[in-house]
Amino acid sequence: MLHFPEGFRWGAATAAHQIEGNNVSSDWWVREHAAGTSIVEPSGDAADSYHRYREDMTLLRDAGLDTYRFSIEWARIEPEEGFVSRAEIAHYRRMVETCLELGITPMVTLMHFTVPRWFYEEGMWRSPKAADRFARFTELALPILGNDVDYVCTINEPNIAAMIAGGEDPANLVAYGLPAPDLQVADTLLECHTRAREILAGVGGISSGWTVATQDFQPEPGCEDVAHEYGHQRDDWYLEAARGDDWVGVQAYTRTIIGPDGPRQVPEGVETTLTGWEYYPLALEHGVRSAWEKTQGVPVFVTENGMATQDDARRIDYTEGALAGLHSAIQDGVDVRGYLHWSLLDNYEWASGFRPTFGLVEFDKETFERRPKPSLGWLGSVAQANGLTVR
């Protein structure tokens, strides 16, 4: 058996807009319902986790997992500029308290892509007020965090957020050959992250960081310079910016082969997932090693890793391969604090709608009945053993 370090965290992750439902005050709700949108379907009720979060957390706990990463929705907390919903702050505080009651460690994400539509209309991350807006939102979140939330993610995947904020069609963000991020937005997101960390540092016990979508850029022979130029602004810069943070989150799914002209499409005949990505479990090990190197030794959390598939046995195979690679990195001295699977639930996968199923749990779209998949029990058994038996 491959044993993981004592105190290693095991869990799963979600994001508010993708599972809560009816996030009507957010920018994504606007995008989903805009005339001519490329987004295949609206989020609607999603998985109705806004009302069913206790059931979802209980499934996680009963499987043997101990950590739940979820996001709080800025657009609910501040639906209009300057108007703060005390009821929504209380709602998210109840989520934290439910985690603690069930013996689950909560990891709270402040911003997982979505923002209030008023901030979107103001220019979002291009607004000169963006850092002040996000700092104020961080302060509004403090009653949710209380003095018993240990882990806070400030911004989810700022490298992808900088592409979306740059005006990129969200439908293009699941393809190979990701667009270049808006570098001005990247700088603003880093300022927002820094301001939020300063605020959180004033609260005893909170350990904070941001999460990066590590894309495992692999150069063909002779294409190393092309890969560096392409990858630095899309990946490495955000890892380097995390130097000095309490931890950095790695979110890894697949690899990208870089040829002389940039990214290559996945070759015909190679196994792909429901997102069209190459089946490549080693992406996690490579992402973790890259984060450890680029941050110069900041502790790593795997905050997302998983596979979009209808074949749950293949999901288990993928996760087993990813965890074996993760264990190898740990054996080589990389300080990894935990593994959070994406996702606890099948959910709304942004521009791709509900078709890509990443979840350890499926749900009925009419009744919202939860149906745990075998992969949930399998991952729970790994967590309970704090070790992986490779078949």
C-alpha positions in Angstrom: 0.0 0.0 0.0 1.1 3.5 -0.8 0.8 5.4 2.5 0.1 9.2 2.7 1.5 11.5 5.3 -0.2 11.6 8.8 -2.9 14.3 8.8 -3.3 14.3 5.1 -6.7 15.7 4.1 -9.1 13.8 1.9 -12.2 15.3 0.4 -14.1 16.8 -2.5 -14.8 20.2 -4.0 -17.8 22.1 -5.5 -18.5 25.7 -6.6 -21.6 27.6 -5.7 -22.9 28.5 -9.1 -22.4 25.0 -10.4 -24.5 23.3 -7.8 -26.7 25.8 -5.9 -29.2 26.8 -8.6 -30.9 30.1 -9.4 -28.0 32.4 -8.9 -29.9 35.1 -10.6 -27.8 38.1 -9.5 -24.6 36.8 -11.0 -22.7 37.6 -14.3 -23.0 34.0 -15.4 -26.8 34.1 -15.2 -26.6 37.1 -17.6 -24.3 35.2 -19.9 -26.4 32.1 -19.9 -29.6 33.9 -20.9 -28.1 36.4 -23.4 -29.3 36.3 -26.9 -27.0 34.3 -29.2 -25.0 32.9 -26.3 -22.6 30.0 -27.0 -23.4 28.5 -23.6 -25.3 25.3 -24.3 -27.9 25.6 -21.6 -28.6 27.7 -18.5 -27.8 26.6 -15.0 -31.4 26.8 -13.7 -31.9 24.9 -10.5 -28.5 23.2 -11.0 -28.4 20.5 -8.2 -30.4 22.5 -5.8 -27.5 22.2 -3.3 -28.5 25.6 -1.9 -31.2 23.7 0.0 -29.6 20.3 0.1 -26.1 21.1 1.3 -26.5 19.0 4.5 -27.4 16.0 2.5 -24.4 16.5 0.3 -22.0 17.0 3.2 -23.5 13.9 4.9 -22.8 11.8 1.8 -19.2 13.0 1.8 -18.8 12.3 5.6 -20.4 8.9 5.5 -18.1 7.8 2.6 -15.1 8.5 4.9 -13.9 11.8 3.5 -13.0 14.6 5.9 -12.7 17.9 4.0 -15.2 19.8 1.8 -14.2 22.7 -0.4 -17.2 24.9 -1.4 -17.5 28.5 -2.5 -19.7 31.4 -1.2 -21.5 33.4 -3.8 -20.7 37.1 -3.8 -23.7 37.8 -6.0 -26.0 36.5 -3.2 -24.2 38.3 -0.4 -24.0 41.7 -2.3 -26.7 41.5 -5.0 -26.6 45.2 -5.5 -23.6 47.4 -4.9 -23.5 48.4 -1.2 -26.5 46.2 -0.3 -25.5 43.4 2.0 -27.8 40.4 2.6 -27.5 39.4 6.2 -29.7 36.4 5.4 -27.2 35.1 2.8 -24.3 35.6 5.2 -26.2 33.6 7.8 -26.9 30.9 5.1 -23.2 30.4 4.4 -22.3 30.5 8.1 -24.8 27.6 8.5 -22.9 25.7 5.9 -19.7 26.2 7.8 -21.4 25.1 11.0 -22.9 22.1 9.3 -19.5 21.0 8.2 -18.1 21.3 11.7 -21.1 19.5 13.2 -20.5 16.6 10.8 -16.8 16.5 11.6 -15.8 17.9 8.2 -13.1 20.4 7.7 -14.4 23.3 5.5 -12.3 25.0 2.9 -14.1 28.1 1.7 -13.5 29.7 -1.7 -14.3 33.4 -1.9 -14.5 33.7 -5.7 -15.1 30.8 -8.0 -15.5 32.6 -11.3 -18.9 34.3 -10.7 -19.3 37.9 -9.6 -22.4 40.1 -9.0 -23.9 41.5 -12.2 -23.4 45.1 -11.0 -19.7 44.4 -10.7 -19.7 42.8 -14.1 -21.4 45.9 -15.6 -18.8 48.1 -13.8 -16.1 46.4 -15.8 -15.4 43.5 -13.4 -11.6 43.0 -13.0 -10.9 45.8 -15.4 -12.7 48.3 -13.1 -10.3 50.6 -11.3 -12.2 49.9 -8.1 -11.8 46.1 -8.4 -9.3 45.6 -5.6 -11.3 47.7 -3.3 -14.5 45.9 -4.2 -12.9 42.5 -3.5 -11.4 43.6 -0.3 -14.8 44.8 0.9 -16.3 41.5 -0.1 -13.5 39.7 1.9 -14.5 41.7 4.9 -18.1 40.8 4.4 -17.1 37.2 4.4 -15.5 37.3 7.8 -18.6 36.5 9.8 -19.0 33.4 7.6 -15.5 32.3 8.4 -15.7 33.0 12.1 -12.8 31.7 14.1 -13.2 28.1 13.0 -12.4 28.0 9.3 -8.8 26.9 8.8 -8.5 27.1 5.0 -9.6 29.9 2.6 -9.1 30.1 -1.1 -9.2 33.7 -2.2 -9.6 33.3 -6.0 -10.2 30.1 -8.0 -8.1 29.7 -11.1 -7.0 33.3 -11.6 -5.3 32.2 -14.8 -8.7 31.1 -16.3 -10.5 34.1 -14.7 -8.1 36.4 -16.6 -9.1 34.8 -19.9 -12.8 35.1 -19.1 -12.5 38.7 -18.0 -10.5 39.5 -21.2 -13.7 39.0 -23.1 -13.0 35.4 -24.3 -16.0 33.4 -25.3 -16.4 30.9 -22.4 -17.1 28.1 -24.9 -13.4 28.4 -26.0 -12.0 27.6 -22.6 -12.6 23.9 -22.9 -10.6 23.6 -26.1 -6.9 23.0 -26.6 -5.0 26.1 -27.3 -6.3 28.3 -24.5 -6.4 32.1 -25.3 -3.9 34.4 -23.8 -5.1 36.0 -20.5 -5.5 39.7 -20.1 -2.3 40.6 -18.3 -3.8 43.8 -16.8 -6.6 41.6 -15.3 -3.9 39.2 -14.1 -2.2 42.0 -12.2 -5.5 43.1 -10.8 -6.4 39.6 -9.6 -3.1 39.4 -7.9 -3.7 42.7 -6.1 -7.2 41.4 -5.1 -5.6 38.2 -3.8 -2.9 40.1 -1.8 -5.5 42.5 -0.3 -7.7 39.5 0.7 -4.8 37.7 2.3 -3.9 40.8 4.3 -7.5 40.9 5.7 -7.6 37.2 6.4 -4.2 37.4 8.1 -5.9 39.5 10.8 -8.1 36.5 11.7 -6.4 33.9 13.9 -6.0 30.5 12.4 -6.8 31.1 8.7 -4.4 29.6 6.2 -5.0 31.2 2.7 -3.9 30.8 -0.9 -5.3 30.8 -4.4 -5.7 27.9 -6.8 -4.1 27.5 -10.3 -5.2 25.4 -13.2 -2.0 23.7 -14.0 -2.1 22.6 -17.6 1.1 20.5 -17.9 2.6 22.0 -21.0 4.9 19.4 -22.5 7.2 20.5 -25.4 8.0 18.3 -28.3 11.8 18.0 -28.9 13.2 21.4 -29.7 10.1 23.3 -28.7 11.1 24.1 -25.1 11.3 27.9 -25.7 7.8 27.8 -27.4 6.4 26.0 -24.4 7.9 28.4 -21.9 6.6 31.4 -23.8 3.2 29.9 -24.2 2.9 28.5 -20.7 4.4 31.2 -18.5 1.5 33.7 -18.9 -1.1 30.9 -18.7 0.2 29.0 -15.8 3.7 29.6 -14.3 3.2 33.3 -13.5 0.4 32.5 -11.2 2.4 29.9 -9.4 5.3 32.2 -9.0 3.0 34.8 -7.6 2.0 32.4 -4.8 5.5 32.5 -3.3 5.1 33.4 0.4 1.4 32.3 0.6 0.3 29.8 3.2 -0.4 27.2 0.5 -1.1 27.0 -3.2 -3.9 24.9 -4.8 -3.3 22.7 -7.8 -6.1 21.9 -10.2 -5.0 19.3 -12.7 -6.8 17.3 -15.3 -4.8 16.7 -18.5 -1.7 17.7 -20.4 -1.1 20.0 -23.4 1.5 19.0 -26.0 3.4 22.1 -27.4 4.7 21.9 -30.9 6.6 24.6 -32.9 3.3 26.5 -33.5 1.9 26.0 -30.1 -0.6 23.5 -28.7 -1.3 20.3 -30.5 -4.8 18.8 -30.8 -5.3 15.4 -29.1 -4.3 12.8 -31.7 -6.9 10.6 -33.1 -7.2 7.3 -31.3 -6.2 8.7 -27.9 -8.7 8.2 -25.1 -10.5 11.5 -24.2 -13.0 12.5 -21.6 -16.4 14.1 -22.0 -14.7 17.5 -22.1 -12.5 16.4 -25.0 -9.4 16.4 -22.9 -6.8 13.6 -23.1 -7.1 10.9 -20.4 -3.9 11.6 -18.6 -3.7 10.9 -14.9 -0.1 11.9 -14.6 -1.1 15.5 -15.0 -1.7 15.7 -11.3 1.9 14.7 -10.4 3.3 17.0 -12.9 1.2 19.9 -11.7 2.1 19.4 -8.1 5.8 19.1 -8.9 5.6 22.3 -11.0 3.8 24.2 -8.2 6.4 23.1 -5.6 9.2 24.3 -7.9 7.7 27.6 -9.1 6.5 28.7 -5.7 9.9 27.7 -4.2 8.5 25.4 -1.6 5.0 26.6 -0.7 2.9 23.7 0.6 0.5 22.3 -2.0 -3.2 21.4 -1.8 -4.7 19.4 -4.6 -7.9 21.5 -4.7 -9.3 19.8 -7.9 -8.6 16.7 -9.8 -11.0 14.4 -11.6 -12.4 13.1 -14.9 -15.6 13.9 -16.9 -17.0 10.5 -17.8 -20.2 8.4 -17.7 -18.0 5.3 -17.0 -17.5 5.4 -13.2 -15.0 2.5 -13.3 -12.9 4.6 -15.6 -13.1 7.5 -13.1 -11.7 5.2 -10.4 -8.9 4.1 -12.8 -8.0 7.7 -13.5 -8.1 8.7 -9.8 -5.9 5.7 -8.9 -3.3 6.7 -11.4 -3.4 10.3 -10.3 -3.0 9.4 -6.6 -0.1 7.0 -7.4 1.7 9.9 -9.2 0.8 12.2 -6.3 2.3 9.8 -3.8 5.5 9.7 -5.9 5.8 13.5 -5.7 5.3 13.3 -1.9 8.0 10.6 -1.6 10.4 13.0 -3.4 9.8 15.7 -0.8 6.9 17.7 -2.2 4.8 19.0 0.8 1.3 18.1 -0.2 -1.4 18.7 2.5 -4.4 17.1 0.9 -6.4 15.8 -2.1 -9.9 17.2 -3.0 -11.6 15.5 -5.8 -13.6 17.4 -8.5 -16.4 17.1 -8.0 -18.6 15.9 -5.2 -21.6 16.2 -7.4 -22.3 16.1 -11.1 -22.8 19.7 -11.8 -23.2 22.6 -14.2 -19.9 22.7 -16.1 -20.1 26.3 -17.3 -20.4 26.7 -21.1 -20.6 22.9 -21.5 -23.8 22.7 -19.4 -24.6 19.5 -17.6 -23.2 17.0 -20.1 -19.7 16.6 -18.6 -20.2 14.5 -15.4 -17.3 14.8 -13.0 -19.2 13.8 -9.8 -18.8 11.2 -7.2 -22.5 11.5 -6.8 -25.2 11.9 -9.5 -28.6 13.5 -9.1 -32.0 13.3 -10.7 -32.7 16.6 -12.5 -36.4 16.4 -11.7 -36.4 15.2 -8.0 -32.8 16.1 -7.1 -32.4 12.7 -5.5 -28.7 12.0 -4.8 -27.3 8.7 -6.1 -23.7 8.0 -4.9 -21.5 6.3 -7.5 -19.0 3.5 -6.6 -16.2 6.0 -7.0 -17.4 7.8 -3.8 -17.1 4.7 -1.8 -13.8 3.8 -3.4 -12.2 7.2 -2.6 -13.6 7.0 0.9 -11.9 3.7 1.5 -8.6 5.2 0.3 -9.2 8.1 2.7 -10.0 5.8 5.7 -6.8 3.8 5.0 -4.8 7.0 4.3 -3.3 4.8 1.6 -3.7 3.5 -1.9 -3.6 -0.1 -2.9 -2.5 -0.1 -6.6 -4.1 -2.9 -8.6 
